[in-house]
Amino acid sequence: MSNPNPLFQELSFDPEQVTAVNQAYDLACRTLQNIGQLEVDREIIAKGILQAAGSGERDANKLCERAILGLTPVDYRQHGT
């Protein structure tokens, strides 16, 4: 991935994990958009992915899933408030 997300540029992960984090972020944003939930603050999504990646997860699909499943109703309302 040639243009990593700026939210992830300062990661202390290996290149494989940085790629997985970026892929997971893109997938999570597309997934939320596809189900009509784009109002979630993208920083909240990024934090969820980073938390999952910090535990050693390297699979982009699992990182995405853990970030989305970790969202609460409050997270959906925080965007734009």
mmCIF file of the N, C-alpha and C atoms, coordinates in Angstrom:
data_MODEL
# 
_entry.id   MODEL 
# 
loop_
_atom_site.group_PDB 
_atom_site.id 
_atom_site.type_symbol 
_atom_site.label_atom_id 
_atom_site.label_alt_id 
_atom_site.label_comp_id 
_atom_site.label_asym_id 
_atom_site.label_entity_id 
_atom_site.label_seq_id 
_atom_site.pdbx_PDB_ins_code 
_atom_site.Cartn_x 
_atom_site.Cartn_y 
_atom_site.Cartn_z 
_atom_site.occupancy 
_atom_site.B_iso_or_equiv 
_atom_site.pdbx_formal_charge 
_atom_site.auth_seq_id 
_atom_site.auth_comp_id 
_atom_site.auth_asym_id 
_atom_site.auth_atom_id 
_atom_site.pdbx_PDB_model_num 
ATOM 1   N N  . MET A 1 1  ? 0.865   -1.169  0.000  1.00 0.00 ? 1  MET A N  1 
ATOM 2   C CA . MET A 1 1  ? 0.000   0.000   0.000  1.00 0.00 ? 1  MET A CA 1 
ATOM 3   C C  . MET A 1 1  ? 0.907   1.227   0.000  1.00 0.00 ? 1  MET A C  1 
ATOM 4   N N  . SER A 1 2  ? 0.828   2.040   -1.020 1.00 0.00 ? 2  SER A N  1 
ATOM 5   C CA . SER A 1 2  ? 1.773   3.126   -1.183 1.00 0.00 ? 2  SER A CA 1 
ATOM 6   C C  . SER A 1 2  ? 1.429   4.368   -0.373 1.00 0.00 ? 2  SER A C  1 
ATOM 7   N N  . ASN A 1 3  ? 0.178   4.630   -0.095 1.00 0.00 ? 3  ASN A N  1 
ATOM 8   C CA . ASN A 1 3  ? -0.231  5.805   0.665  1.00 0.00 ? 3  ASN A CA 1 
ATOM 9   C C  . ASN A 1 3  ? -0.951  5.393   1.935  1.00 0.00 ? 3  ASN A C  1 
ATOM 10  N N  . PRO A 1 4  ? -0.199  5.077   2.996  1.00 0.00 ? 4  PRO A N  1 
ATOM 11  C CA . PRO A 1 4  ? -0.875  4.651   4.226  1.00 0.00 ? 4  PRO A CA 1 
ATOM 12  C C  . PRO A 1 4  ? -1.706  5.778   4.820  1.00 0.00 ? 4  PRO A C  1 
ATOM 13  N N  . ASN A 1 5  ? -2.729  5.389   5.523  1.00 0.00 ? 5  ASN A N  1 
ATOM 14  C CA . ASN A 1 5  ? -3.601  6.349   6.190  1.00 0.00 ? 5  ASN A CA 1 
ATOM 15  C C  . ASN A 1 5  ? -2.774  7.157   7.184  1.00 0.00 ? 5  ASN A C  1 
ATOM 16  N N  . PRO A 1 6  ? -2.931  8.498   7.198  1.00 0.00 ? 6  PRO A N  1 
ATOM 17  C CA . PRO A 1 6  ? -2.148  9.322   8.126  1.00 0.00 ? 6  PRO A CA 1 
ATOM 18  C C  . PRO A 1 6  ? -2.347  8.941   9.593  1.00 0.00 ? 6  PRO A C  1 
ATOM 19  N N  . LEU A 1 7  ? -3.499  8.378   9.934  1.00 0.00 ? 7  LEU A N  1 
ATOM 20  C CA . LEU A 1 7  ? -3.735  7.969   11.311 1.00 0.00 ? 7  LEU A CA 1 
ATOM 21  C C  . LEU A 1 7  ? -2.784  6.850   11.738 1.00 0.00 ? 7  LEU A C  1 
ATOM 22  N N  . PHE A 1 8  ? -2.229  6.137   10.778 1.00 0.00 ? 8  PHE A N  1 
ATOM 23  C CA . PHE A 1 8  ? -1.416  4.969   11.082 1.00 0.00 ? 8  PHE A CA 1 
ATOM 24  C C  . PHE A 1 8  ? 0.066   5.150   10.758 1.00 0.00 ? 8  PHE A C  1 
ATOM 25  N N  . GLN A 1 9  ? 0.504   6.330   10.356 1.00 0.00 ? 9  GLN A N  1 
ATOM 26  C CA . GLN A 1 9  ? 1.880   6.525   9.909  1.00 0.00 ? 9  GLN A CA 1 
ATOM 27  C C  . GLN A 1 9  ? 2.909   6.333   11.014 1.00 0.00 ? 9  GLN A C  1 
ATOM 28  N N  . GLU A 1 10 ? 2.548   6.593   12.238 1.00 0.00 ? 10 GLU A N  1 
ATOM 29  C CA . GLU A 1 10 ? 3.512   6.521   13.332 1.00 0.00 ? 10 GLU A CA 1 
ATOM 30  C C  . GLU A 1 10 ? 3.454   5.191   14.096 1.00 0.00 ? 10 GLU A C  1 
ATOM 31  N N  . LEU A 1 11 ? 2.944   4.159   13.479 1.00 0.00 ? 11 LEU A N  1 
ATOM 32  C CA . LEU A 1 11 ? 2.825   2.865   14.148 1.00 0.00 ? 11 LEU A CA 1 
ATOM 33  C C  . LEU A 1 11 ? 4.184   2.230   14.371 1.00 0.00 ? 11 LEU A C  1 
ATOM 34  N N  . SER A 1 12 ? 4.294   1.494   15.447 1.00 0.00 ? 12 SER A N  1 
ATOM 35  C CA . SER A 1 12 ? 5.520   0.742   15.703 1.00 0.00 ? 12 SER A CA 1 
ATOM 36  C C  . SER A 1 12 ? 5.298   -0.736  15.413 1.00 0.00 ? 12 SER A C  1 
ATOM 37  N N  . PHE A 1 13 ? 4.526   -1.007  14.387 1.00 0.00 ? 13 PHE A N  1 
ATOM 38  C CA . PHE A 1 13 ? 4.254   -2.370  13.951 1.00 0.00 ? 13 PHE A CA 1 
ATOM 39  C C  . PHE A 1 13 ? 5.167   -2.709  12.782 1.00 0.00 ? 13 PHE A C  1 
ATOM 40  N N  . ASP A 1 14 ? 5.309   -4.000  12.517 1.00 0.00 ? 14 ASP A N  1 
ATOM 41  C CA . ASP A 1 14 ? 6.088   -4.414  11.363 1.00 0.00 ? 14 ASP A CA 1 
ATOM 42  C C  . ASP A 1 14 ? 5.294   -4.102  10.089 1.00 0.00 ? 14 ASP A C  1 
ATOM 43  N N  . PRO A 1 15 ? 5.960   -4.096  8.935  1.00 0.00 ? 15 PRO A N  1 
ATOM 44  C CA . PRO A 1 15 ? 5.281   -3.721  7.686  1.00 0.00 ? 15 PRO A CA 1 
ATOM 45  C C  . PRO A 1 15 ? 4.035   -4.559  7.373  1.00 0.00 ? 15 PRO A C  1 
ATOM 46  N N  . GLU A 1 16 ? 4.080   -5.842  7.687  1.00 0.00 ? 16 GLU A N  1 
ATOM 47  C CA . GLU A 1 16 ? 2.924   -6.708  7.436  1.00 0.00 ? 16 GLU A CA 1 
ATOM 48  C C  . GLU A 1 16 ? 1.719   -6.250  8.262  1.00 0.00 ? 16 GLU A C  1 
ATOM 49  N N  . GLN A 1 17 ? 1.962   -5.885  9.501  1.00 0.00 ? 17 GLN A N  1 
ATOM 50  C CA . GLN A 1 17 ? 0.869   -5.457  10.365 1.00 0.00 ? 17 GLN A CA 1 
ATOM 51  C C  . GLN A 1 17 ? 0.355   -4.078  9.966  1.00 0.00 ? 17 GLN A C  1 
ATOM 52  N N  . VAL A 1 18 ? 1.244   -3.191  9.535  1.00 0.00 ? 18 VAL A N  1 
ATOM 53  C CA . VAL A 1 18 ? 0.814   -1.873  9.061  1.00 0.00 ? 18 VAL A CA 1 
ATOM 54  C C  . VAL A 1 18 ? -0.097  -2.031  7.846  1.00 0.00 ? 18 VAL A C  1 
ATOM 55  N N  . THR A 1 19 ? 0.266   -2.926  6.944  1.00 0.00 ? 19 THR A N  1 
ATOM 56  C CA . THR A 1 19 ? -0.576  -3.183  5.773  1.00 0.00 ? 19 THR A CA 1 
ATOM 57  C C  . THR A 1 19 ? -1.938  -3.707  6.202  1.00 0.00 ? 19 THR A C  1 
ATOM 58  N N  . ALA A 1 20 ? -1.965  -4.638  7.143  1.00 0.00 ? 20 ALA A N  1 
ATOM 59  C CA . ALA A 1 20 ? -3.229  -5.201  7.621  1.00 0.00 ? 20 ALA A CA 1 
ATOM 60  C C  . ALA A 1 20 ? -4.089  -4.134  8.278  1.00 0.00 ? 20 ALA A C  1 
ATOM 61  N N  . VAL A 1 21 ? -3.479  -3.240  9.057  1.00 0.00 ? 21 VAL A N  1 
ATOM 62  C CA . VAL A 1 21 ? -4.210  -2.169  9.729  1.00 0.00 ? 21 VAL A CA 1 
ATOM 63  C C  . VAL A 1 21 ? -4.840  -1.234  8.699  1.00 0.00 ? 21 VAL A C  1 
ATOM 64  N N  . ASN A 1 22 ? -4.075  -0.859  7.686  1.00 0.00 ? 22 ASN A N  1 
ATOM 65  C CA . ASN A 1 22 ? -4.603  0.013   6.639  1.00 0.00 ? 22 ASN A CA 1 
ATOM 66  C C  . ASN A 1 22 ? -5.743  -0.655  5.875  1.00 0.00 ? 22 ASN A C  1 
ATOM 67  N N  . GLN A 1 23 ? -5.572  -1.927  5.543  1.00 0.00 ? 23 GLN A N  1 
ATOM 68  C CA . GLN A 1 23 ? -6.626  -2.661  4.844  1.00 0.00 ? 23 GLN A CA 1 
ATOM 69  C C  . GLN A 1 23 ? -7.875  -2.767  5.711  1.00 0.00 ? 23 GLN A C  1 
ATOM 70  N N  . ALA A 1 24 ? -7.686  -3.028  6.986  1.00 0.00 ? 24 ALA A N  1 
ATOM 71  C CA . ALA A 1 24 ? -8.827  -3.149  7.901  1.00 0.00 ? 24 ALA A CA 1 
ATOM 72  C C  . ALA A 1 24 ? -9.575  -1.826  8.012  1.00 0.00 ? 24 ALA A C  1 
ATOM 73  N N  . TYR A 1 25 ? -8.850  -0.732  8.073  1.00 0.00 ? 25 TYR A N  1 
ATOM 74  C CA . TYR A 1 25 ? -9.482  0.589   8.165  1.00 0.00 ? 25 TYR A CA 1 
ATOM 75  C C  . TYR A 1 25 ? -10.324 0.869   6.919  1.00 0.00 ? 25 TYR A C  1 
ATOM 76  N N  . ASP A 1 26 ? -9.743  0.626   5.754  1.00 0.00 ? 26 ASP A N  1 
ATOM 77  C CA . ASP A 1 26 ? -10.485 0.831   4.503  1.00 0.00 ? 26 ASP A CA 1 
ATOM 78  C C  . ASP A 1 26 ? -11.723 -0.055  4.450  1.00 0.00 ? 26 ASP A C  1 
ATOM 79  N N  . LEU A 1 27 ? -11.573 -1.311  4.847  1.00 0.00 ? 27 LEU A N  1 
ATOM 80  C CA . LEU A 1 27 ? -12.691 -2.247  4.844  1.00 0.00 ? 27 LEU A CA 1 
ATOM 81  C C  . LEU A 1 27 ? -13.777 -1.812  5.824  1.00 0.00 ? 27 LEU A C  1 
ATOM 82  N N  . ALA A 1 28 ? -13.388 -1.373  7.006  1.00 0.00 ? 28 ALA A N  1 
ATOM 83  C CA . ALA A 1 28 ? -14.373 -0.929  8.000  1.00 0.00 ? 28 ALA A CA 1 
ATOM 84  C C  . ALA A 1 28 ? -15.147 0.288   7.497  1.00 0.00 ? 28 ALA A C  1 
ATOM 85  N N  . CYS A 1 29 ? -14.449 1.234   6.901  1.00 0.00 ? 29 CYS A N  1 
ATOM 86  C CA . CYS A 1 29 ? -15.134 2.424   6.379  1.00 0.00 ? 29 CYS A CA 1 
ATOM 87  C C  . CYS A 1 29 ? -16.104 2.056   5.255  1.00 0.00 ? 29 CYS A C  1 
ATOM 88  N N  . ARG A 1 30 ? -15.671 1.191   4.358  1.00 0.00 ? 30 ARG A N  1 
ATOM 89  C CA . ARG A 1 30 ? -16.563 0.757   3.267  1.00 0.00 ? 30 ARG A CA 1 
ATOM 90  C C  . ARG A 1 30 ? -17.750 -0.021  3.820  1.00 0.00 ? 30 ARG A C  1 
ATOM 91  N N  . THR A 1 31 ? -17.510 -0.883  4.790  1.00 0.00 ? 31 THR A N  1 
ATOM 92  C CA . THR A 1 31 ? -18.592 -1.683  5.377  1.00 0.00 ? 31 THR A CA 1 
ATOM 93  C C  . THR A 1 31 ? -19.627 -0.790  6.038  1.00 0.00 ? 31 THR A C  1 
ATOM 94  N N  . LEU A 1 32 ? -19.171 0.171   6.825  1.00 0.00 ? 32 LEU A N  1 
ATOM 95  C CA . LEU A 1 32 ? -20.110 1.073   7.502  1.00 0.00 ? 32 LEU A CA 1 
ATOM 96  C C  . LEU A 1 32 ? -20.874 1.929   6.496  1.00 0.00 ? 32 LEU A C  1 
ATOM 97  N N  . GLN A 1 33 ? -20.204 2.347   5.443  1.00 0.00 ? 33 GLN A N  1 
ATOM 98  C CA . GLN A 1 33 ? -20.882 3.125   4.405  1.00 0.00 ? 33 GLN A CA 1 
ATOM 99  C C  . GLN A 1 33 ? -21.949 2.270   3.714  1.00 0.00 ? 33 GLN A C  1 
ATOM 100 N N  . ASN A 1 34 ? -21.621 1.023   3.433  1.00 0.00 ? 34 ASN A N  1 
ATOM 101 C CA . ASN A 1 34 ? -22.557 0.129   2.741  1.00 0.00 ? 34 ASN A CA 1 
ATOM 102 C C  . ASN A 1 34 ? -23.802 -0.178  3.563  1.00 0.00 ? 34 ASN A C  1 
ATOM 103 N N  . ILE A 1 35 ? -23.682 -0.133  4.888  1.00 0.00 ? 35 ILE A N  1 
ATOM 104 C CA . ILE A 1 35 ? -24.856 -0.407  5.717  1.00 0.00 ? 35 ILE A CA 1 
ATOM 105 C C  . ILE A 1 35 ? -25.503 0.880   6.215  1.00 0.00 ? 35 ILE A C  1 
ATOM 106 N N  . GLY A 1 36 ? -25.046 2.023   5.672  1.00 0.00 ? 36 GLY A N  1 
ATOM 107 C CA . GLY A 1 36 ? -25.672 3.296   6.011  1.00 0.00 ? 36 GLY A CA 1 
ATOM 108 C C  . GLY A 1 36 ? -25.271 3.861   7.351  1.00 0.00 ? 36 GLY A C  1 
ATOM 109 N N  . GLN A 1 37 ? -24.094 3.494   7.850  1.00 0.00 ? 37 GLN A N  1 
ATOM 110 C CA . GLN A 1 37 ? -23.643 3.951   9.162  1.00 0.00 ? 37 GLN A CA 1 
ATOM 111 C C  . GLN A 1 37 ? -22.376 4.794   9.052  1.00 0.00 ? 37 GLN A C  1 
ATOM 112 N N  . LEU A 1 38 ? -22.282 5.631   8.033  1.00 0.00 ? 38 LEU A N  1 
ATOM 113 C CA . LEU A 1 38 ? -21.084 6.412   7.796  1.00 0.00 ? 38 LEU A CA 1 
ATOM 114 C C  . LEU A 1 38 ? -20.862 7.481   8.857  1.00 0.00 ? 38 LEU A C  1 
ATOM 115 N N  . GLU A 1 39 ? -21.877 7.778   9.675  1.00 0.00 ? 39 GLU A N  1 
ATOM 116 C CA . GLU A 1 39 ? -21.726 8.860   10.640 1.00 0.00 ? 39 GLU A CA 1 
ATOM 117 C C  . GLU A 1 39 ? -20.790 8.538   11.801 1.00 0.00 ? 39 GLU A C  1 
ATOM 118 N N  . VAL A 1 40 ? -20.276 7.326   11.885 1.00 0.00 ? 40 VAL A N  1 
ATOM 119 C CA . VAL A 1 40 ? -19.322 6.976   12.927 1.00 0.00 ? 40 VAL A CA 1 
ATOM 120 C C  . VAL A 1 40 ? -18.029 7.744   12.669 1.00 0.00 ? 40 VAL A C  1 
ATOM 121 N N  . ASP A 1 41 ? -17.480 8.336   13.711 1.00 0.00 ? 41 ASP A N  1 
ATOM 122 C CA . ASP A 1 41 ? -16.223 9.061   13.600 1.00 0.00 ? 41 ASP A CA 1 
ATOM 123 C C  . ASP A 1 41 ? -15.131 8.074   13.194 1.00 0.00 ? 41 ASP A C  1 
ATOM 124 N N  . ARG A 1 42 ? -14.433 8.388   12.148 1.00 0.00 ? 42 ARG A N  1 
ATOM 125 C CA . ARG A 1 42 ? -13.405 7.471   11.637 1.00 0.00 ? 42 ARG A CA 1 
ATOM 126 C C  . ARG A 1 42 ? -12.253 7.284   12.621 1.00 0.00 ? 42 ARG A C  1 
ATOM 127 N N  . GLU A 1 43 ? -12.038 8.244   13.486 1.00 0.00 ? 43 GLU A N  1 
ATOM 128 C CA . GLU A 1 43 ? -10.985 8.090   14.489 1.00 0.00 ? 43 GLU A CA 1 
ATOM 129 C C  . GLU A 1 43 ? -11.349 6.992   15.486 1.00 0.00 ? 43 GLU A C  1 
ATOM 130 N N  . ILE A 1 44 ? -12.630 6.843   15.777 1.00 0.00 ? 44 ILE A N  1 
ATOM 131 C CA . ILE A 1 44 ? -13.084 5.772   16.667 1.00 0.00 ? 44 ILE A CA 1 
ATOM 132 C C  . ILE A 1 44 ? -12.826 4.418   16.017 1.00 0.00 ? 44 ILE A C  1 
ATOM 133 N N  . ILE A 1 45 ? -13.068 4.337   14.709 1.00 0.00 ? 45 ILE A N  1 
ATOM 134 C CA . ILE A 1 45 ? -12.794 3.100   13.974 1.00 0.00 ? 45 ILE A CA 1 
ATOM 135 C C  . ILE A 1 45 ? -11.297 2.793   14.040 1.00 0.00 ? 45 ILE A C  1 
ATOM 136 N N  . ALA A 1 46 ? -10.488 3.805   13.787 1.00 0.00 ? 46 ALA A N  1 
ATOM 137 C CA . ALA A 1 46 ? -9.032  3.618   13.795 1.00 0.00 ? 46 ALA A CA 1 
ATOM 138 C C  . ALA A 1 46 ? -8.548  3.147   15.165 1.00 0.00 ? 46 ALA A C  1 
ATOM 139 N N  . LYS A 1 47 ? -9.071  3.741   16.225 1.00 0.00 ? 47 LYS A N  1 
ATOM 140 C CA . LYS A 1 47 ? -8.656  3.343   17.564 1.00 0.00 ? 47 LYS A CA 1 
ATOM 141 C C  . LYS A 1 47 ? -9.016  1.890   17.845 1.00 0.00 ? 47 LYS A C  1 
ATOM 142 N N  . GLY A 1 48 ? -10.189 1.457   17.388 1.00 0.00 ? 48 GLY A N  1 
ATOM 143 C CA . GLY A 1 48 ? -10.588 0.061   17.573 1.00 0.00 ? 48 GLY A CA 1 
ATOM 144 C C  . GLY A 1 48 ? -9.670  -0.896  16.844 1.00 0.00 ? 48 GLY A C  1 
ATOM 145 N N  . ILE A 1 49 ? -9.282  -0.510  15.638 1.00 0.00 ? 49 ILE A N  1 
ATOM 146 C CA . ILE A 1 49 ? -8.369  -1.348  14.859 1.00 0.00 ? 49 ILE A CA 1 
ATOM 147 C C  . ILE A 1 49 ? -6.998  -1.393  15.519 1.00 0.00 ? 49 ILE A C  1 
ATOM 148 N N  . LEU A 1 50 ? -6.519  -0.247  15.968 1.00 0.00 ? 50 LEU A N  1 
ATOM 149 C CA . LEU A 1 50 ? -5.210  -0.210  16.617 1.00 0.00 ? 50 LEU A CA 1 
ATOM 150 C C  . LEU A 1 50 ? -5.188  -1.023  17.902 1.00 0.00 ? 50 LEU A C  1 
ATOM 151 N N  . GLN A 1 51 ? -6.282  -0.979  18.626 1.00 0.00 ? 51 GLN A N  1 
ATOM 152 C CA . GLN A 1 51 ? -6.364  -1.769  19.858 1.00 0.00 ? 51 GLN A CA 1 
ATOM 153 C C  . GLN A 1 51 ? -6.275  -3.258  19.530 1.00 0.00 ? 51 GLN A C  1 
ATOM 154 N N  . ALA A 1 52 ? -7.004  -3.683  18.512 1.00 0.00 ? 52 ALA A N  1 
ATOM 155 C CA . ALA A 1 52 ? -6.963  -5.093  18.119 1.00 0.00 ? 52 ALA A CA 1 
ATOM 156 C C  . ALA A 1 52 ? -5.577  -5.464  17.580 1.00 0.00 ? 52 ALA A C  1 
ATOM 157 N N  . ALA A 1 53 ? -4.974  -4.577  16.806 1.00 0.00 ? 53 ALA A N  1 
ATOM 158 C CA . ALA A 1 53 ? -3.645  -4.842  16.259 1.00 0.00 ? 53 ALA A CA 1 
ATOM 159 C C  . ALA A 1 53 ? -2.595  -4.896  17.373 1.00 0.00 ? 53 ALA A C  1 
ATOM 160 N N  . GLY A 1 54 ? -2.794  -4.099  18.406 1.00 0.00 ? 54 GLY A N  1 
ATOM 161 C CA . GLY A 1 54 ? -1.864  -4.088  19.527 1.00 0.00 ? 54 GLY A CA 1 
ATOM 162 C C  . GLY A 1 54 ? -1.827  -5.411  20.265 1.00 0.00 ? 54 GLY A C  1 
ATOM 163 N N  . SER A 1 55 ? -2.900  -6.185  20.134 1.00 0.00 ? 55 SER A N  1 
ATOM 164 C CA . SER A 1 55 ? -2.925  -7.497  20.774 1.00 0.00 ? 55 SER A CA 1 
ATOM 165 C C  . SER A 1 55 ? -2.286  -8.570  19.891 1.00 0.00 ? 55 SER A C  1 
ATOM 166 N N  . GLY A 1 56 ? -1.772  -8.132  18.720 1.00 0.00 ? 56 GLY A N  1 
ATOM 167 C CA . GLY A 1 56 ? -1.059  -9.062  17.851 1.00 0.00 ? 56 GLY A CA 1 
ATOM 168 C C  . GLY A 1 56 ? -1.819  -9.531  16.636 1.00 0.00 ? 56 GLY A C  1 
ATOM 169 N N  . GLU A 1 57 ? -3.075  -9.145  16.499 1.00 0.00 ? 57 GLU A N  1 
ATOM 170 C CA . GLU A 1 57 ? -3.869  -9.579  15.341 1.00 0.00 ? 57 GLU A CA 1 
ATOM 171 C C  . GLU A 1 57 ? -3.276  -8.998  14.065 1.00 0.00 ? 57 GLU A C  1 
ATOM 172 N N  . ARG A 1 58 ? -3.184  -9.827  13.010 1.00 0.00 ? 58 ARG A N  1 
ATOM 173 C CA . ARG A 1 58 ? -2.616  -9.388  11.739 1.00 0.00 ? 58 ARG A CA 1 
ATOM 174 C C  . ARG A 1 58 ? -3.564  -9.589  10.565 1.00 0.00 ? 58 ARG A C  1 
ATOM 175 N N  . ASP A 1 59 ? -4.690  -10.178 10.797 1.00 0.00 ? 59 ASP A N  1 
ATOM 176 C CA . ASP A 1 59 ? -5.650  -10.419 9.723  1.00 0.00 ? 59 ASP A CA 1 
ATOM 177 C C  . ASP A 1 59 ? -6.551  -9.197  9.562  1.00 0.00 ? 59 ASP A C  1 
ATOM 178 N N  . ALA A 1 60 ? -6.546  -8.589  8.369  1.00 0.00 ? 60 ALA A N  1 
ATOM 179 C CA . ALA A 1 60 ? -7.306  -7.359  8.128  1.00 0.00 ? 60 ALA A CA 1 
ATOM 180 C C  . ALA A 1 60 ? -8.802  -7.558  8.360  1.00 0.00 ? 60 ALA A C  1 
ATOM 181 N N  . ASN A 1 61 ? -9.338  -8.690  7.956  1.00 0.00 ? 61 ASN A N  1 
ATOM 182 C CA . ASN A 1 61 ? -10.768 -8.945  8.151  1.00 0.00 ? 61 ASN A CA 1 
ATOM 183 C C  . ASN A 1 61 ? -11.123 -9.025  9.632  1.00 0.00 ? 61 ASN A C  1 
ATOM 184 N N  . LYS A 1 62 ? -10.275 -9.680  10.405 1.00 0.00 ? 62 LYS A N  1 
ATOM 185 C CA . LYS A 1 62 ? -10.533 -9.792  11.842 1.00 0.00 ? 62 LYS A CA 1 
ATOM 186 C C  . LYS A 1 62 ? -10.366 -8.444  12.538 1.00 0.00 ? 62 LYS A C  1 
ATOM 187 N N  . LEU A 1 63 ? -9.375  -7.654  12.120 1.00 0.00 ? 63 LEU A N  1 
ATOM 188 C CA . LEU A 1 63 ? -9.193  -6.324  12.686 1.00 0.00 ? 63 LEU A CA 1 
ATOM 189 C C  . LEU A 1 63 ? -10.421 -5.462  12.426 1.00 0.00 ? 63 LEU A C  1 
ATOM 190 N N  . CYS A 1 64 ? -10.916 -5.505  11.207 1.00 0.00 ? 64 CYS A N  1 
ATOM 191 C CA . CYS A 1 64 ? -12.120 -4.764  10.831 1.00 0.00 ? 64 CYS A CA 1 
ATOM 192 C C  . CYS A 1 64 ? -13.304 -5.211  11.674 1.00 0.00 ? 64 CYS A C  1 
ATOM 193 N N  . GLU A 1 65 ? -13.490 -6.512  11.748 1.00 0.00 ? 65 GLU A N  1 
ATOM 194 C CA . GLU A 1 65 ? -14.619 -7.062  12.504 1.00 0.00 ? 65 GLU A CA 1 
ATOM 195 C C  . GLU A 1 65 ? -14.580 -6.645  13.969 1.00 0.00 ? 65 GLU A C  1 
ATOM 196 N N  . ARG A 1 66 ? -13.409 -6.725  14.560 1.00 0.00 ? 66 ARG A N  1 
ATOM 197 C CA . ARG A 1 66 ? -13.296 -6.366  15.980 1.00 0.00 ? 66 ARG A CA 1 
ATOM 198 C C  . ARG A 1 66 ? -13.575 -4.885  16.198 1.00 0.00 ? 66 ARG A C  1 
ATOM 199 N N  . ALA A 1 67 ? -13.145 -4.035  15.270 1.00 0.00 ? 67 ALA A N  1 
ATOM 200 C CA . ALA A 1 67 ? -13.395 -2.602  15.403 1.00 0.00 ? 67 ALA A CA 1 
ATOM 201 C C  . ALA A 1 67 ? -14.877 -2.278  15.260 1.00 0.00 ? 67 ALA A C  1 
ATOM 202 N N  . ILE A 1 68 ? -15.534 -2.886  14.301 1.00 0.00 ? 68 ILE A N  1 
ATOM 203 C CA . ILE A 1 68 ? -16.957 -2.618  14.064 1.00 0.00 ? 68 ILE A CA 1 
ATOM 204 C C  . ILE A 1 68 ? -17.804 -3.200  15.188 1.00 0.00 ? 68 ILE A C  1 
ATOM 205 N N  . LEU A 1 69 ? -17.489 -4.421  15.609 1.00 0.00 ? 69 LEU A N  1 
ATOM 206 C CA . LEU A 1 69 ? -18.262 -5.042  16.686 1.00 0.00 ? 69 LEU A CA 1 
ATOM 207 C C  . LEU A 1 69 ? -18.079 -4.309  18.005 1.00 0.00 ? 69 LEU A C  1 
ATOM 208 N N  . GLY A 1 70 ? -16.975 -3.577  18.137 1.00 0.00 ? 70 GLY A N  1 
ATOM 209 C CA . GLY A 1 70 ? -16.710 -2.830  19.355 1.00 0.00 ? 70 GLY A CA 1 
ATOM 210 C C  . GLY A 1 70 ? -17.417 -1.483  19.429 1.00 0.00 ? 70 GLY A C  1 
ATOM 211 N N  . LEU A 1 71 ? -18.089 -1.088  18.352 1.00 0.00 ? 71 LEU A N  1 
ATOM 212 C CA . LEU A 1 71 ? -18.782 0.200   18.348 1.00 0.00 ? 71 LEU A CA 1 
ATOM 213 C C  . LEU A 1 71 ? -20.006 0.153   19.252 1.00 0.00 ? 71 LEU A C  1 
ATOM 214 N N  . THR A 1 72 ? -20.277 1.274   19.890 1.00 0.00 ? 72 THR A N  1 
ATOM 215 C CA . THR A 1 72 ? -21.455 1.388   20.748 1.00 0.00 ? 72 THR A CA 1 
ATOM 216 C C  . THR A 1 72 ? -22.382 2.451   20.170 1.00 0.00 ? 72 THR A C  1 
ATOM 217 N N  . PRO A 1 73 ? -23.632 2.527   20.636 1.00 0.00 ? 73 PRO A N  1 
ATOM 218 C CA . PRO A 1 73 ? -24.534 3.578   20.162 1.00 0.00 ? 73 PRO A CA 1 
ATOM 219 C C  . PRO A 1 73 ? -23.961 4.980   20.354 1.00 0.00 ? 73 PRO A C  1 
ATOM 220 N N  . VAL A 1 74 ? -23.182 5.179   21.393 1.00 0.00 ? 74 VAL A N  1 
ATOM 221 C CA . VAL A 1 74 ? -22.572 6.488   21.639 1.00 0.00 ? 74 VAL A CA 1 
ATOM 222 C C  . VAL A 1 74 ? -21.594 6.831   20.515 1.00 0.00 ? 74 VAL A C  1 
ATOM 223 N N  . ASP A 1 75 ? -20.851 5.833   20.030 1.00 0.00 ? 75 ASP A N  1 
ATOM 224 C CA . ASP A 1 75 ? -19.893 6.070   18.943 1.00 0.00 ? 75 ASP A CA 1 
ATOM 225 C C  . ASP A 1 75 ? -20.600 6.584   17.691 1.00 0.00 ? 75 ASP A C  1 
ATOM 226 N N  . TYR A 1 76 ? -21.787 6.072   17.423 1.00 0.00 ? 76 TYR A N  1 
ATOM 227 C CA . TYR A 1 76 ? -22.529 6.491   16.235 1.00 0.00 ? 76 TYR A CA 1 
ATOM 228 C C  . TYR A 1 76 ? -23.004 7.934   16.355 1.00 0.00 ? 76 TYR A C  1 
ATOM 229 N N  . ARG A 1 77 ? -23.194 8.413   17.573 1.00 0.00 ? 77 ARG A N  1 
ATOM 230 C CA . ARG A 1 77 ? -23.677 9.773   17.765 1.00 0.00 ? 77 ARG A CA 1 
ATOM 231 C C  . ARG A 1 77 ? -22.552 10.789  17.889 1.00 0.00 ? 77 ARG A C  1 
ATOM 232 N N  . GLN A 1 78 ? -21.320 10.342  18.121 1.00 0.00 ? 78 GLN A N  1 
ATOM 233 C CA . GLN A 1 78 ? -20.231 11.279  18.364 1.00 0.00 ? 78 GLN A CA 1 
ATOM 234 C C  . GLN A 1 78 ? -19.817 12.042  17.109 1.00 0.00 ? 78 GLN A C  1 
ATOM 235 N N  . HIS A 1 79 ? -19.998 11.466  15.957 1.00 0.00 ? 79 HIS A N  1 
ATOM 236 C CA . HIS A 1 79 ? -19.599 12.134  14.732 1.00 0.00 ? 79 HIS A CA 1 
ATOM 237 C C  . HIS A 1 79 ? -20.454 13.360  14.474 1.00 0.00 ? 79 HIS A C  1 
ATOM 238 N N  . GLY A 1 80 ? -19.800 14.496  14.345 1.00 0.00 ? 80 GLY A N  1 
ATOM 239 C CA . GLY A 1 80 ? -20.510 15.713  14.008 1.00 0.00 ? 80 GLY A CA 1 
ATOM 240 C C  . GLY A 1 80 ? -21.155 16.416  15.183 1.00 0.00 ? 80 GLY A C  1 
ATOM 241 N N  . THR A 1 81 ? -20.909 15.951  16.411 1.00 0.00 ? 81 THR A N  1 
ATOM 242 C CA . THR A 1 81 ? -21.505 16.613  17.577 1.00 0.00 ? 81 THR A CA 1 
ATOM 243 C C  . THR A 1 81 ? -20.529 17.551  18.211 1.00 0.00 ? 81 THR A C  1 
# 
